[in-house]
């Protein structure tokens, strides 16, 4: 009896030891980058999701860069991951989209943004949705939208100027969300009894948190915020379906037209996930960039001076100084666009861009095994490797809309306020 027990115990010890060894030393047809796989199953997930209040490189990445170099391995939420801060590798990943790499996100992110979200789709379906969004945020649409963006900026700036204090992140977030929601789904926050933005606030607070879906946790609140927001969007879409408009005025109208086509590949769930992602992207990323832009201007008076001179020169060239911005004036804001790009680069808005290797890839003496995830992190900015608006086939389709909102807001700010 004792010998049998000892045999079983020895077998278990050997099995566990072998499993731990395999976990810490995953197989590879080549040489893996240096790094640690962390604890079994958990990996280094806890450290990855640790809060980061600065706009600098996340501590998780910075510490491992110093220890292992610009390319290292890790494990996040049970998945082996290669993290790259190497500008050449990140550029290579973008260029090989669809050939050696495909878009991929951790299962927790997919759960949060929806299984049919545009970031998780590939091939024809991704291109189809991208073209749909460009119908809303393309140059021709933005030209028509310019007066509305200027009007919203002036209204909110005037409102803030009469207050003792305005919390910029919260205030710009509300301004941008209301404008985007009005253009996407004709949502009027002042008239609606539903607090759509409130649900997004709950969602955002738990977005970068440990994925533990238990009541009271940030992740649980995040999922609940998404659930409520999606319920509202679905109700709005159904209401529009029952009372369609004769003339297309927003993205909902365009979606309904597509859903009614016999040969459509669009489904209601894909359309709603797309709406959710577009509202989130404008709500959080642009407001953060604008808040930091204002901080950078207050910290760098010479930059503020040059920006002000550029916008005052635009007004001086007009026949009527009180007329609104034109598209040609907007396109002439050379220094403004440089400032916006630098702000977005420093803002570190997106923690990383995820891809999955489709086959074994050799790069700078290391091997990225097929099936492993790759997380590209931008630490250099500028030139061809600048990743703030994505890259390759997945360059952010809302980039131009973001630049319009930021440039127009800055124009109104520096020409009318001190």
DRENDO-1510 file (C-alpha; in Angstrom, 1 decimal, always signed):
<recs>
REC; n; res; u; v; w
REC; 1; UNK; +0.0; +0.0; +0.0 .
REC; 2; UNK; +2.8; +2.4; +1.0 .
REC; 3; UNK; +4.8; +1.6; -2.1 .
REC; 4; UNK; +1.7; +2.2; -4.3 .
REC; 5; UNK; +1.2; +5.6; -2.6 .
REC; 6; UNK; +4.9; +6.5; -3.1 .
REC; 7; UNK; +4.7; +5.5; -6.8 .
REC; 8; UNK; +1.6; +7.8; -7.3 .
REC; 9; UNK; +3.3; +10.6; -5.4 .
REC; 10; UNK; +6.5; +10.3; -7.4 .
REC; 11; UNK; +4.5; +10.2; -10.7 .
REC; 12; UNK; +2.6; +13.4; -9.7 .
REC; 13; UNK; +5.8; +15.2; -8.7 .
REC; 14; UNK; +7.5; +14.1; -12.0 .
REC; 15; UNK; +4.4; +15.2; -14.0 .
REC; 16; UNK; +4.1; +18.5; -12.3 .
REC; 17; UNK; +7.8; +19.2; -12.6 .
REC; 18; UNK; +7.7; +18.3; -16.3 .
REC; 19; UNK; +4.7; +20.5; -16.8 .
REC; 20; UNK; +6.3; +23.4; -15.0 .
REC; 21; UNK; +9.5; +23.0; -17.1 .
REC; 22; UNK; +7.4; +22.9; -20.3 .
REC; 23; UNK; +5.6; +26.0; -19.2 .
REC; 24; UNK; +8.7; +28.0; -18.4 .
REC; 25; UNK; +10.5; +26.7; -21.5 .
REC; 26; UNK; +8.0; +26.4; -24.4 .
REC; 27; UNK; +9.0; +24.5; -27.5 .
REC; 28; UNK; +10.3; +26.5; -30.5 .
REC; 29; UNK; +11.9; +25.7; -33.9 .
REC; 30; UNK; +14.6; +28.1; -33.2 .
REC; 31; UNK; +15.6; +30.6; -30.5 .
REC; 32; UNK; +12.9; +32.3; -28.5 .
REC; 33; UNK; +13.5; +35.9; -27.3 .
REC; 34; UNK; +14.5; +36.2; -23.7 .
REC; 35; UNK; +11.9; +36.7; -21.0 .
REC; 36; UNK; +9.8; +35.0; -18.4 .
REC; 37; UNK; +6.5; +33.1; -18.8 .
REC; 38; UNK; +5.6; +33.9; -15.2 .
REC; 39; UNK; +3.4; +31.7; -13.1 .
REC; 40; UNK; +1.7; +28.7; -14.7 .
REC; 41; UNK; -1.6; +29.7; -16.4 .
REC; 42; UNK; -1.6; +33.1; -14.8 .
REC; 43; UNK; +1.7; +34.1; -16.5 .
REC; 44; UNK; +2.5; +37.8; -15.9 .
REC; 45; UNK; -1.1; +39.0; -16.2 .
REC; 46; UNK; -1.3; +40.7; -12.9 .
REC; 47; UNK; +1.7; +42.9; -13.6 .
REC; 48; UNK; +0.5; +43.7; -17.1 .
REC; 49; UNK; -2.9; +45.0; -15.8 .
REC; 50; UNK; -1.4; +47.0; -12.9 .
REC; 51; UNK; -2.6; +50.6; -13.0 .
REC; 52; UNK; -0.4; +53.2; -14.8 .
REC; 53; UNK; -1.2; +56.8; -14.1 .
REC; 54; UNK; +1.5; +58.3; -16.3 .
REC; 55; UNK; +1.7; +58.8; -20.1 .
REC; 56; UNK; +5.1; +57.1; -20.2 .
REC; 57; UNK; +5.8; +53.6; -21.5 .
REC; 58; UNK; +3.8; +51.1; -19.2 .
REC; 59; UNK; +6.0; +49.9; -16.3 .
REC; 60; UNK; +5.4; +46.3; -17.4 .
REC; 61; UNK; +7.1; +47.0; -20.7 .
REC; 62; UNK; +9.8; +49.4; -19.5 .
REC; 63; UNK; +11.1; +47.0; -16.8 .
REC; 64; UNK; +11.3; +44.1; -19.2 .
REC; 65; UNK; +13.0; +46.2; -21.9 .
REC; 66; UNK; +15.7; +47.1; -19.4 .
REC; 67; UNK; +16.1; +43.4; -18.4 .
REC; 68; UNK; +15.7; +41.6; -21.7 .
REC; 69; UNK; +16.0; +44.1; -24.5 .
REC; 70; UNK; +13.5; +45.4; -27.1 .
REC; 71; UNK; +12.0; +42.0; -27.9 .
REC; 72; UNK; +10.9; +39.6; -25.1 .
REC; 73; UNK; +8.5; +36.8; -24.4 .
REC; 74; UNK; +5.8; +36.6; -21.7 .
REC; 75; UNK; +2.5; +35.1; -21.0 .
REC; 76; UNK; -0.8; +37.0; -20.6 .
REC; 77; UNK; -4.2; +35.6; -19.7 .
REC; 78; UNK; -2.9; +32.1; -20.5 .
REC; 79; UNK; -1.5; +33.0; -23.9 .
REC; 80; UNK; +2.2; +33.1; -25.0 .
REC; 81; UNK; +3.1; +36.5; -26.2 .
REC; 82; UNK; +6.1; +38.2; -27.9 .
REC; 83; UNK; +6.3; +41.9; -26.9 .
REC; 84; UNK; +8.2; +44.1; -29.4 .
REC; 85; UNK; +9.4; +47.6; -28.8 .
REC; 86; UNK; +11.7; +47.2; -31.8 .
REC; 87; UNK; +10.7; +49.7; -34.4 .
REC; 88; UNK; +11.9; +47.5; -37.3 .
REC; 89; UNK; +9.9; +44.5; -36.1 .
REC; 90; UNK; +6.8; +46.6; -35.6 .
REC; 91; UNK; +7.1; +48.1; -39.1 .
REC; 92; UNK; +7.6; +44.6; -40.5 .
REC; 93; UNK; +4.5; +43.3; -38.7 .
REC; 94; UNK; +2.4; +46.1; -40.2 .
REC; 95; UNK; +3.8; +45.4; -43.7 .
REC; 96; UNK; +3.1; +41.6; -43.4 .
REC; 97; UNK; -0.6; +42.0; -42.3 .
REC; 98; UNK; -2.6; +39.2; -43.9 .
REC; 99; UNK; +0.5; +37.2; -44.9 .
REC; 100; UNK; +2.6; +36.4; -41.9 .
REC; 101; UNK; +0.4; +38.1; -39.3 .
REC; 102; UNK; -3.2; +38.7; -38.6 .
REC; 103; UNK; -5.1; +40.9; -36.2 .
REC; 104; UNK; -5.6; +39.3; -32.7 .
REC; 105; UNK; -6.7; +40.4; -29.3 .
REC; 106; UNK; -6.8; +38.6; -25.9 .
REC; 107; UNK; -10.0; +36.8; -25.2 .
REC; 108; UNK; -10.8; +39.3; -22.5 .
REC; 109; UNK; -10.6; +42.2; -24.9 .
REC; 110; UNK; -12.8; +40.3; -27.4 .
REC; 111; UNK; -15.4; +39.8; -24.6 .
REC; 112; UNK; -15.3; +43.5; -23.8 .
REC; 113; UNK; -15.5; +44.8; -27.4 .
REC; 114; UNK; -17.7; +42.1; -28.8 .
REC; 115; UNK; -16.8; +38.9; -30.8 .
REC; 116; UNK; -17.8; +40.6; -34.0 .
REC; 117; UNK; -15.9; +43.9; -33.4 .
REC; 118; UNK; -14.0; +45.3; -36.4 .
REC; 119; UNK; -10.6; +44.7; -34.8 .
REC; 120; UNK; -11.2; +40.9; -34.6 .
REC; 121; UNK; -12.4; +40.5; -38.2 .
REC; 122; UNK; -10.2; +39.7; -41.2 .
REC; 123; UNK; -10.1; +39.7; -45.0 .
REC; 124; UNK; -13.1; +40.8; -46.9 .
REC; 125; UNK; -15.3; +41.5; -43.9 .
REC; 126; UNK; -12.8; +43.8; -42.4 .
REC; 127; UNK; -12.4; +45.8; -45.6 .
REC; 128; UNK; -16.2; +45.9; -46.0 .
REC; 129; UNK; -16.6; +47.5; -42.5 .
REC; 130; UNK; -13.7; +49.8; -43.1 .
REC; 131; UNK; -15.3; +51.2; -46.2 .
REC; 132; UNK; -18.6; +51.6; -44.3 .
REC; 133; UNK; -16.8; +53.8; -41.7 .
REC; 134; UNK; -15.0; +55.8; -44.4 .
REC; 135; UNK; -18.4; +56.7; -45.7 .
REC; 136; UNK; -18.9; +58.6; -42.4 .
REC; 137; UNK; -15.4; +59.7; -41.7 .
REC; 138; UNK; -14.0; +60.2; -45.2 .
REC; 139; UNK; -12.9; +63.6; -46.6 .
REC; 140; UNK; -16.2; +64.5; -48.2 .
REC; 141; UNK; -18.2; +63.8; -45.1 .
REC; 142; UNK; -15.7; +65.7; -42.9 .
REC; 143; UNK; -16.0; +68.8; -45.1 .
REC; 144; UNK; -19.7; +68.9; -44.3 .
REC; 145; UNK; -19.1; +68.1; -40.6 .
REC; 146; UNK; -16.5; +71.0; -40.1 .
REC; 147; UNK; -19.1; +73.7; -39.2 .
REC; 148; UNK; -20.7; +71.3; -36.6 .
REC; 149; UNK; -17.3; +70.6; -35.0 .
REC; 150; UNK; -16.5; +74.3; -34.8 .
REC; 151; UNK; -20.0; +75.1; -33.4 .
REC; 152; UNK; -19.6; +72.4; -30.7 .
REC; 153; UNK; -16.1; +73.6; -29.8 .
REC; 154; UNK; -17.3; +77.2; -29.4 .
REC; 155; UNK; -20.4; +76.2; -27.3 .
REC; 156; UNK; -18.3; +74.2; -24.9 .
REC; 157; UNK; -15.5; +76.7; -24.6 .
REC; 158; UNK; -17.9; +79.4; -23.9 .
REC; 159; UNK; -19.6; +77.3; -21.2 .
REC; 160; UNK; -16.3; +76.4; -19.5 .
REC; 161; UNK; -15.2; +80.1; -19.6 .
REC; 162; UNK; -18.1; +81.0; -17.3 .
REC; 163; UNK; -17.1; +78.3; -14.8 .
REC; 164; UNK; -14.7; +78.7; -11.9 .
REC; 165; UNK; -13.0; +75.5; -13.0 .
REC; 166; UNK; -13.4; +72.9; -15.7 .
REC; 167; UNK; -11.9; +69.4; -15.4 .
REC; 168; UNK; -10.5; +69.0; -18.9 .
REC; 169; UNK; -10.5; +65.2; -19.4 .
REC; 170; UNK; -14.2; +65.0; -18.3 .
REC; 171; UNK; -15.2; +68.1; -20.2 .
REC; 172; UNK; -13.6; +67.3; -23.5 .
REC; 173; UNK; -14.8; +63.7; -23.2 .
REC; 174; UNK; -18.4; +64.9; -22.9 .
REC; 175; UNK; -18.0; +67.3; -25.8 .
REC; 176; UNK; -16.5; +64.7; -28.2 .
REC; 177; UNK; -18.9; +61.9; -27.2 .
REC; 178; UNK; -22.0; +64.1; -27.7 .
REC; 179; UNK; -20.7; +65.2; -31.1 .
REC; 180; UNK; -19.8; +61.7; -32.3 .
REC; 181; UNK; -23.1; +60.2; -31.0 .
REC; 182; UNK; -25.1; +62.9; -32.8 .
REC; 183; UNK; -23.3; +62.1; -36.1 .
REC; 184; UNK; -23.5; +58.3; -35.6 .
REC; 185; UNK; -26.9; +57.8; -34.3 .
REC; 186; UNK; -28.5; +61.3; -33.9 .
REC; 187; UNK; -28.3; +61.0; -30.2 .
REC; 188; UNK; -29.0; +64.2; -28.3 .
REC; 189; UNK; -27.8; +64.0; -24.7 .
REC; 190; UNK; -29.7; +67.1; -23.6 .
REC; 191; UNK; -33.1; +65.6; -24.8 .
REC; 192; UNK; -32.6; +61.9; -24.1 .
REC; 193; UNK; -33.7; +60.3; -20.9 .
REC; 194; UNK; -31.1; +57.6; -21.3 .
REC; 195; UNK; -27.6; +58.1; -20.1 .
REC; 196; UNK; -25.6; +56.5; -22.9 .
REC; 197; UNK; -22.3; +58.1; -22.0 .
REC; 198; UNK; -22.7; +57.0; -18.4 .
REC; 199; UNK; -22.6; +53.4; -19.5 .
REC; 200; UNK; -19.4; +54.1; -21.5 .
REC; 201; UNK; -17.8; +55.7; -18.4 .
REC; 202; UNK; -18.4; +52.4; -16.4 .
REC; 203; UNK; -17.0; +50.5; -19.3 .
REC; 204; UNK; -13.8; +52.5; -19.6 .
REC; 205; UNK; -13.0; +52.4; -15.9 .
REC; 206; UNK; -12.7; +48.6; -16.0 .
REC; 207; UNK; -11.2; +48.3; -19.5 .
REC; 208; UNK; -7.6; +47.8; -18.4 .
REC; 209; UNK; -8.2; +45.6; -15.3 .
REC; 210; UNK; -7.6; +42.1; -14.2 .
REC; 211; UNK; -10.3; +39.9; -16.0 .
REC; 212; UNK; -12.2; +38.7; -13.0 .
REC; 213; UNK; -15.9; +38.7; -13.7 .
REC; 214; UNK; -17.2; +38.9; -10.1 .
REC; 215; UNK; -19.7; +41.5; -8.9 .
REC; 216; UNK; -17.8; +44.5; -7.4 .
REC; 217; UNK; -14.7; +44.1; -9.6 .
REC; 218; UNK; -13.8; +46.7; -12.2 .
REC; 219; UNK; -13.9; +44.1; -14.9 .
REC; 220; UNK; -17.5; +43.1; -14.0 .
REC; 221; UNK; -18.6; +46.8; -14.0 .
REC; 222; UNK; -16.9; +47.1; -17.4 .
REC; 223; UNK; -18.9; +44.2; -18.8 .
REC; 224; UNK; -22.1; +45.5; -17.3 .
REC; 225; UNK; -21.5; +49.0; -18.8 .
REC; 226; UNK; -21.0; +47.4; -22.2 .
REC; 227; UNK; -24.2; +45.3; -21.8 .
REC; 228; UNK; -26.3; +48.3; -20.9 .
REC; 229; UNK; -24.8; +50.4; -23.7 .
REC; 230; UNK; -25.4; +47.7; -26.2 .
REC; 231; UNK; -29.0; +47.3; -25.0 .
REC; 232; UNK; -29.6; +51.0; -25.6 .
REC; 233; UNK; -28.0; +50.9; -29.1 .
REC; 234; UNK; -30.1; +47.9; -30.1 .
REC; 235; UNK; -33.3; +49.7; -28.9 .
REC; 236; UNK; -32.3; +52.9; -30.9 .
REC; 237; UNK; -31.7; +50.8; -34.0 .
REC; 238; UNK; -35.0; +49.0; -33.6 .
REC; 239; UNK; -36.8; +52.4; -33.2 .
REC; 240; UNK; -35.2; +53.7; -36.3 .
REC; 241; UNK; -36.1; +50.5; -38.2 .
REC; 242; UNK; -39.8; +51.1; -37.2 .
REC; 243; UNK; -39.6; +54.8; -38.2 .
REC; 244; UNK; -37.1; +55.0; -41.1 .
REC; 245; UNK; -36.1; +58.4; -42.5 .
REC; 246; UNK; -36.6; +59.3; -46.2 .
REC; 247; UNK; -33.1; +61.0; -46.4 .
REC; 248; UNK; -30.0; +59.3; -44.9 .
REC; 249; UNK; -28.6; +61.6; -42.2 .
REC; 250; UNK; -26.5; +59.4; -39.9 .
REC; 251; UNK; -24.7; +56.1; -39.7 .
REC; 252; UNK; -27.8; +54.3; -38.4 .
REC; 253; UNK; -29.6; +55.1; -41.7 .
REC; 254; UNK; -26.6; +53.7; -43.7 .
REC; 255; UNK; -26.6; +50.6; -41.5 .
REC; 256; UNK; -30.3; +50.0; -42.1 .
REC; 257; UNK; -29.9; +50.4; -45.8 .
REC; 258; UNK; -27.2; +47.8; -45.8 .
REC; 259; UNK; -29.2; +45.4; -43.6 .
REC; 260; UNK; -32.2; +45.6; -46.0 .
REC; 261; UNK; -30.1; +44.6; -49.0 .
REC; 262; UNK; -30.7; +41.0; -50.1 .
REC; 263; UNK; -27.0; +40.4; -50.8 .
REC; 264; UNK; -25.7; +42.0; -47.6 .
REC; 265; UNK; -23.1; +40.3; -45.4 .
REC; 266; UNK; -23.8; +42.7; -42.6 .
REC; 267; UNK; -25.6; +41.4; -39.5 .
REC; 268; UNK; -27.2; +43.4; -36.7 .
REC; 269; UNK; -24.7; +42.1; -34.2 .
REC; 270; UNK; -21.8; +43.2; -36.3 .
REC; 271; UNK; -23.3; +46.6; -36.9 .
REC; 272; UNK; -24.0; +47.2; -33.1 .
REC; 273; UNK; -20.4; +46.1; -32.2 .
REC; 274; UNK; -19.1; +48.5; -34.8 .
REC; 275; UNK; -21.2; +51.4; -33.3 .
REC; 276; UNK; -20.0; +50.5; -29.8 .
REC; 277; UNK; -16.3; +50.6; -30.9 .
REC; 278; UNK; -16.7; +53.8; -32.8 .
REC; 279; UNK; -18.3; +55.6; -29.8 .
REC; 280; UNK; -15.7; +54.2; -27.5 .
REC; 281; UNK; -12.7; +55.2; -29.7 .
REC; 282; UNK; -13.9; +58.8; -30.1 .
REC; 283; UNK; -15.0; +59.1; -26.5 .
REC; 284; UNK; -11.8; +58.0; -24.8 .
REC; 285; UNK; -8.8; +58.5; -27.1 .
REC; 286; UNK; -9.5; +61.9; -28.6 .
REC; 287; UNK; -10.5; +63.4; -25.3 .
REC; 288; UNK; -7.3; +62.1; -23.7 .
REC; 289; UNK; -5.2; +63.5; -26.6 .
REC; 290; UNK; -7.0; +66.9; -26.3 .
REC; 291; UNK; -6.4; +67.1; -22.6 .
REC; 292; UNK; -2.7; +66.4; -23.0 .
REC; 293; UNK; -2.5; +68.9; -25.8 .
REC; 294; UNK; -3.8; +71.7; -23.5 .
REC; 295; UNK; -1.3; +70.6; -20.9 .
REC; 296; UNK; +1.6; +70.6; -23.4 .
REC; 297; UNK; +0.6; +74.1; -24.5 .
REC; 298; UNK; +0.6; +75.4; -21.0 .
REC; 299; UNK; +4.0; +73.8; -20.4 .
REC; 300; UNK; +5.6; +75.1; -23.6 .
REC; 301; UNK; +4.8; +78.8; -24.2 .
REC; 302; UNK; +6.8; +78.9; -27.5 .
REC; 303; UNK; +4.7; +76.2; -29.0 .
REC; 304; UNK; +1.6; +78.0; -27.9 .
REC; 305; UNK; +2.9; +81.2; -29.5 .
REC; 306; UNK; +3.6; +79.5; -32.8 .
REC; 307; UNK; +0.3; +77.7; -32.8 .
REC; 308; UNK; -1.6; +81.0; -32.0 .
REC; 309; UNK; +0.3; +82.8; -34.8 .
REC; 310; UNK; -0.7; +80.2; -37.3 .
REC; 311; UNK; -4.4; +80.4; -36.5 .
REC; 312; UNK; -4.5; +84.2; -36.2 .
REC; 313; UNK; -2.9; +84.3; -39.7 .
REC; 314; UNK; -5.8; +82.2; -41.0 .
REC; 315; UNK; -8.3; +84.8; -39.6 .
REC; 316; UNK; -6.4; +87.8; -41.0 .
REC; 317; UNK; -6.6; +86.4; -44.5 .
REC; 318; UNK; -10.4; +86.2; -44.5 .
REC; 319; UNK; -12.6; +88.9; -46.0 .
REC; 320; UNK; -14.9; +88.4; -43.0 .
REC; 321; UNK; -13.0; +87.6; -39.8 .
REC; 322; UNK; -16.2; +86.2; -38.2 .
REC; 323; UNK; -16.9; +83.6; -40.9 .
REC; 324; UNK; -16.4; +80.0; -40.1 .
REC; 325; UNK; -13.5; +77.7; -40.9 .
REC; 326; UNK; -13.2; +76.4; -44.4 .
REC; 327; UNK; -11.8; +73.1; -45.6 .
REC; 328; UNK; -8.9; +74.9; -47.3 .
REC; 329; UNK; -8.1; +76.8; -44.0 .
REC; 330; UNK; -8.2; +73.5; -42.1 .
REC; 331; UNK; -5.8; +71.8; -44.6 .
REC; 332; UNK; -3.4; +74.7; -44.3 .
REC; 333; UNK; -2.7; +74.1; -40.6 .
REC; 334; UNK; +0.8; +72.7; -41.0 .
REC; 335; UNK; +2.2; +73.4; -37.6 .
REC; 336; UNK; -1.1; +72.3; -35.9 .
REC; 337; UNK; -0.9; +68.9; -37.5 .
REC; 338; UNK; +2.7; +68.5; -36.4 .
REC; 339; UNK; +1.6; +69.4; -32.9 .
REC; 340; UNK; -1.3; +67.0; -33.0 .
REC; 341; UNK; +1.0; +64.1; -34.2 .
REC; 342; UNK; +3.5; +64.9; -31.4 .
REC; 343; UNK; +0.8; +65.0; -28.8 .
REC; 344; UNK; -0.7; +61.7; -29.8 .
REC; 345; UNK; +2.8; +60.2; -29.9 .
REC; 346; UNK; +3.5; +61.3; -26.3 .
REC; 347; UNK; +0.0; +60.5; -25.1 .
REC; 348; UNK; +0.6; +56.8; -25.3 .
REC; 349; UNK; -3.1; +56.3; -25.8 .
REC; 350; UNK; -3.1; +52.7; -26.9 .
REC; 351; UNK; -1.1; +50.3; -24.7 .
REC; 352; UNK; -0.2; +48.1; -27.7 .
REC; 353; UNK; -1.2; +46.7; -31.0 .
REC; 354; UNK; -1.9; +42.9; -31.1 .
REC; 355; UNK; -1.2; +40.5; -33.9 .
REC; 356; UNK; -0.9; +36.7; -34.2 .
REC; 357; UNK; +1.9; +34.9; -36.2 .
REC; 358; UNK; +0.5; +32.7; -38.9 .
REC; 359; UNK; +3.8; +30.7; -39.2 .
REC; 360; UNK; +7.2; +30.5; -37.6 .
REC; 361; UNK; +9.0; +33.8; -38.3 .
REC; 362; UNK; +12.8; +34.5; -37.9 .
REC; 363; UNK; +13.8; +38.1; -37.0 .
REC; 364; UNK; +17.1; +39.4; -35.7 .
REC; 365; UNK; +18.2; +36.0; -34.5 .
REC; 366; UNK; +14.9; +35.2; -32.7 .
REC; 367; UNK; +12.0; +33.0; -33.7 .
REC; 368; UNK; +8.3; +34.0; -33.3 .
REC; 369; UNK; +6.5; +30.6; -33.2 .
REC; 370; UNK; +3.3; +30.1; -35.3 .
REC; 371; UNK; +0.2; +30.8; -33.2 .
REC; 372; UNK; +2.0; +33.0; -30.7 .
REC; 373; UNK; +0.6; +36.5; -30.1 .
REC; 374; UNK; +2.7; +39.6; -30.8 .
REC; 375; UNK; +2.2; +42.9; -29.0 .
REC; 376; UNK; +3.8; +45.9; -30.7 .
REC; 377; UNK; +4.6; +48.8; -28.4 .
REC; 378; UNK; +5.7; +52.2; -29.8 .
REC; 379; UNK; +8.5; +53.8; -27.8 .
REC; 380; UNK; +10.2; +55.8; -30.6 .
REC; 381; UNK; +7.4; +57.7; -32.4 .
REC; 382; UNK; +8.0; +59.7; -35.5 .
REC; 383; UNK; +9.0; +58.6; -39.1 .
REC; 384; UNK; +7.6; +55.4; -40.7 .
REC; 385; UNK; +7.4; +53.6; -37.4 .
REC; 386; UNK; +5.0; +56.0; -35.7 .
REC; 387; UNK; +2.1; +53.8; -34.5 .
REC; 388; UNK; -0.3; +56.1; -32.7 .
REC; 389; UNK; -2.9; +55.7; -35.5 .
REC; 390; UNK; -2.1; +52.1; -36.2 .
REC; 391; UNK; -0.3; +51.0; -39.4 .
REC; 392; UNK; -0.3; +48.9; -42.5 .
REC; 393; UNK; -3.8; +47.6; -43.6 .
REC; 394; UNK; -5.2; +48.5; -40.2 .
REC; 395; UNK; -4.4; +52.2; -40.1 .
REC; 396; UNK; -7.1; +53.8; -38.0 .
REC; 397; UNK; -10.0; +54.8; -40.2 .
REC; 398; UNK; -11.0; +57.5; -37.6 .
REC; 399; UNK; -7.7; +59.3; -37.9 .
REC; 400; UNK; -8.9; +62.1; -40.0 .
REC; 401; UNK; -12.0; +62.6; -37.8 .
REC; 402; UNK; -9.8; +62.8; -34.7 .
REC; 403; UNK; -7.5; +65.4; -36.4 .
REC; 404; UNK; -10.5; +67.5; -37.4 .
REC; 405; UNK; -11.8; +67.6; -33.9 .
REC; 406; UNK; -8.5; +68.4; -32.4 .
REC; 407; UNK; -7.4; +71.0; -35.0 .
REC; 408; UNK; -10.8; +72.8; -34.9 .
REC; 409; UNK; -10.9; +72.8; -31.1 .
REC; 410; UNK; -7.4; +74.3; -30.9 .
REC; 411; UNK; -8.3; +76.9; -33.5 .
REC; 412; UNK; -11.3; +78.1; -31.4 .
REC; 413; UNK; -9.2; +77.9; -28.2 .
REC; 414; UNK; -6.2; +80.0; -29.2 .
REC; 415; UNK; -8.1; +82.6; -31.3 .
REC; 416; UNK; -10.7; +83.4; -28.7 .
REC; 417; UNK; -9.3; +82.5; -25.3 .
REC; 418; UNK; -6.1; +83.0; -23.2 .
</recs>
